[in-house]
Amino acid sequence: MTTYAIGDLQGCHAEFVALLERLDFDARRDRLWLAGDLINRGPDSLACLREVHALGEAVSVVLGNHDLHLLAIARGGMSHKRSDTLQAILDAPDCDALLDWLQSQPLWIDDGLDDPDRLTVMTHAGLPPWWSVARARELAGEVESTLRGNRAGGFLEHMYGDAPRRWRDDLEGADRLRAIVNIFTRMRFIAADGTLDFAAKAGLDATPAGFAPWFTYPRDDDPRMLFGHWAALGGQTPGAVVRAEALDTGCVWGGSLTALDLTSGERIGEPCQTRHGPS
Ligand SMILES: Nc1ncnc2c1ncn2[C@@H]1O[C@H](COP(=O)(O)OP(=O)(O)OP(=O)(O)OP(=O)(O)OC[C@H]2O[C@@H](n3cnc4c(N)ncnc43)[C@H](O)[C@@H]2O)[C@@H](O)[C@H]1O
């Protein structure tokens, strides 16, 4: 059995299928971790969602900001954005089943919790230095149980926003859940006091003054942290002082789709077939 972690699909279905073929992936034998943002911007989000859903127990997924955006449109009354490519999902006969499945997915997955040397965690955007693994897992669980419960619609209605920009343990209600979502699914640059920047999305040469990538801050523990979300990193984590491994190599922007073999550390790439994202 081989476990592979793959970065943001963003509707790049042809590349996803080609990558699985290149890996000789067998759902009866192998396992897949997907870093979220399965959909949006790319050409075939519906096929991506169906493909991942059909993999059943062979796949573990964390939710990304674009996955939550789809849920917010479908079930939180939010509006489409101009660059969205989500309509085919909303019009599909199996839309409800796909969305029910998506809404039940976690913000966080881990393996090897009982062994600090083997401990591997995955979230869409990363793990901030101020949360231990146990604390982060617990906080992800607060959002996951809300999404699975009867307050999900209200949560999705109030999920959007950049405030509060800094985590506090005494945050409550919608602010608390929004802060957790923003940290796990939108974080890139943070300040030393824990303030998040939501404006900068390019590479490290555009680091805003007073901020630094989340993986350049030390932690008290040393988990292996897999994340997607930040396409401009191109799969690199320059300056990292923790074990952070970037998986989003910007397939939708003309880059490639990358699979990381979690045991050997080998990276296998499938080039973008057609540049899909808006310029
Ligand atoms: N609580 C909440 N509040 C608000 N929104 C919420 C939310 N929860 C969910 N959302 C959703 O999240 C979005 C905001 O998230 P953000 O993370 O703020 O922004 P994004 O533009 O959607 O980032 P994306 O996920 O597409 O990342 P990528 O690196 O691929 O792309 C980012 C940029 O990188 C650039 N890029 C890609 N490859 C590059 C490269 N090689 N070099 C330089 N730039 C590159 C691209 O041009 C692109 O502009 C909202 O639009 C909303 O839909």
Ligand as a Chemical Component Dictionary entry (heavy atoms), coordinates in Angstrom:
data_LIG
# 
_chem_comp.id                   LIG 
_chem_comp.type                 NON-POLYMER 
_chem_comp.pdbx_formal_charge   0 
_chem_comp.three_letter_code    LIG 
# 
loop_
_chem_comp_atom.comp_id 
_chem_comp_atom.atom_id 
_chem_comp_atom.alt_atom_id 
_chem_comp_atom.type_symbol 
_chem_comp_atom.charge 
_chem_comp_atom.model_Cartn_x 
_chem_comp_atom.model_Cartn_y 
_chem_comp_atom.model_Cartn_z 
_chem_comp_atom.pdbx_ordinal 
LIG N1  N1  N 0 -14.199 33.029 5.864  1  
LIG C1  C1  C 0 -14.010 33.366 4.592  2  
LIG N2  N2  N 0 -13.846 34.683 4.280  3  
LIG C2  C2  C 0 -13.620 35.059 3.009  4  
LIG N3  N3  N 0 -13.546 34.174 1.967  5  
LIG C3  C3  C 0 -13.711 32.869 2.239  6  
LIG C4  C4  C 0 -13.943 32.414 3.541  7  
LIG N4  N4  N 0 -14.062 31.066 3.492  8  
LIG C5  C5  C 0 -13.898 30.704 2.219  9  
LIG N5  N5  N 0 -13.708 31.775 1.441  10 
LIG C6  C6  C 0 -13.419 31.743 -0.017 11 
LIG O1  O1  O 0 -12.014 31.928 -0.122 12 
LIG C7  C7  C 0 -11.700 32.957 -1.063 13 
LIG C8  C8  C 0 -10.641 33.844 -0.488 14 
LIG O2  O2  O 0 -9.513  33.075 -0.204 15 
LIG P1  P1  P 0 -8.073  33.675 -0.386 16 
LIG O3  O3  O 0 -7.071  32.687 0.045  17 
LIG O4  O4  O 0 -8.077  34.992 0.318  18 
LIG O5  O5  O 0 -7.964  33.988 -1.949 19 
LIG P2  P2  P 0 -8.089  33.184 -3.290 20 
LIG O6  O6  O 0 -7.710  34.163 -4.348 21 
LIG O7  O7  O 0 -9.412  32.546 -3.457 22 
LIG O8  O8  O 0 -6.971  32.097 -3.169 23 
LIG P3  P3  P 0 -6.895  30.651 -3.835 24 
LIG O9  O9  O 0 -7.428  29.674 -2.878 25 
LIG O10 O10 O 0 -7.522  30.669 -5.191 26 
LIG O11 O11 O 0 -5.328  30.442 -3.907 27 
LIG P4  P4  P 0 -4.250  30.352 -5.086 28 
LIG O12 O12 O 0 -2.930  30.313 -4.398 29 
LIG O13 O13 O 0 -4.551  29.240 -6.045 30 
LIG O14 O14 O 0 -4.375  31.675 -5.905 31 
LIG C9  C9  C 0 -4.120  32.909 -5.298 32 
LIG C10 C10 C 0 -3.404  33.835 -6.268 33 
LIG O15 O15 O 0 -2.104  33.325 -6.566 34 
LIG C11 C11 C 0 -1.742  33.723 -7.855 35 
LIG N6  N6  N 0 -0.761  32.742 -8.375 36 
LIG C12 C12 C 0 -0.960  31.463 -8.701 37 
LIG N7  N7  N 0 0.179   30.892 -9.133 38 
LIG C13 C13 C 0 1.121   31.854 -9.095 39 
LIG C14 C14 C 0 2.494   31.891 -9.396 40 
LIG N8  N8  N 0 3.134   30.838 -9.885 41 
LIG N9  N9  N 0 3.150   33.064 -9.200 42 
LIG C15 C15 C 0 2.516   34.148 -8.710 43 
LIG N10 N10 N 0 1.196   34.176 -8.396 44 
LIG C16 C16 C 0 0.528   33.037 -8.595 45 
LIG C17 C17 C 0 -3.018  33.743 -8.660 46 
LIG O16 O16 O 0 -2.939  34.773 -9.625 47 
LIG C18 C18 C 0 -4.100  34.049 -7.611 48 
LIG O17 O17 O 0 -4.494  35.401 -7.675 49 
LIG C19 C19 C 0 -12.969 33.725 -1.298 50 
LIG O18 O18 O 0 -13.006 34.058 -2.663 51 
LIG C20 C20 C 0 -14.059 32.758 -0.921 52 
LIG O19 O19 O 0 -14.457 32.089 -2.080 53 
# 
loop_
_chem_comp_bond.comp_id 
_chem_comp_bond.atom_id_1 
_chem_comp_bond.atom_id_2 
_chem_comp_bond.value_order 
_chem_comp_bond.pdbx_ordinal 
LIG N1  C1  SING 1  
LIG C1  N2  SING 2  
LIG C1  C4  DOUB 3  
LIG N2  C2  DOUB 4  
LIG C2  N3  SING 5  
LIG N3  C3  DOUB 6  
LIG C3  C4  SING 7  
LIG C3  N5  SING 8  
LIG C4  N4  SING 9  
LIG N4  C5  DOUB 10 
LIG C5  N5  SING 11 
LIG N5  C6  SING 12 
LIG C6  O1  SING 13 
LIG C6  C20 SING 14 
LIG O1  C7  SING 15 
LIG C7  C8  SING 16 
LIG C7  C19 SING 17 
LIG C8  O2  SING 18 
LIG O2  P1  SING 19 
LIG P1  O3  DOUB 20 
LIG P1  O4  SING 21 
LIG P1  O5  SING 22 
LIG O5  P2  SING 23 
LIG P2  O6  DOUB 24 
LIG P2  O7  SING 25 
LIG P2  O8  SING 26 
LIG O8  P3  SING 27 
LIG P3  O9  DOUB 28 
LIG P3  O10 SING 29 
LIG P3  O11 SING 30 
LIG O11 P4  SING 31 
LIG P4  O12 DOUB 32 
LIG P4  O13 SING 33 
LIG P4  O14 SING 34 
LIG O14 C9  SING 35 
LIG C9  C10 SING 36 
LIG C10 O15 SING 37 
LIG C10 C18 SING 38 
LIG O15 C11 SING 39 
LIG C11 N6  SING 40 
LIG C11 C17 SING 41 
LIG N6  C12 SING 42 
LIG N6  C16 SING 43 
LIG C12 N7  DOUB 44 
LIG N7  C13 SING 45 
LIG C13 C14 SING 46 
LIG C13 C16 DOUB 47 
LIG C14 N8  SING 48 
LIG C14 N9  DOUB 49 
LIG N9  C15 SING 50 
LIG C15 N10 DOUB 51 
LIG N10 C16 SING 52 
LIG C17 O16 SING 53 
LIG C17 C18 SING 54 
LIG C18 O17 SING 55 
LIG C19 O18 SING 56 
LIG C19 C20 SING 57 
LIG C20 O19 SING 58 
# 
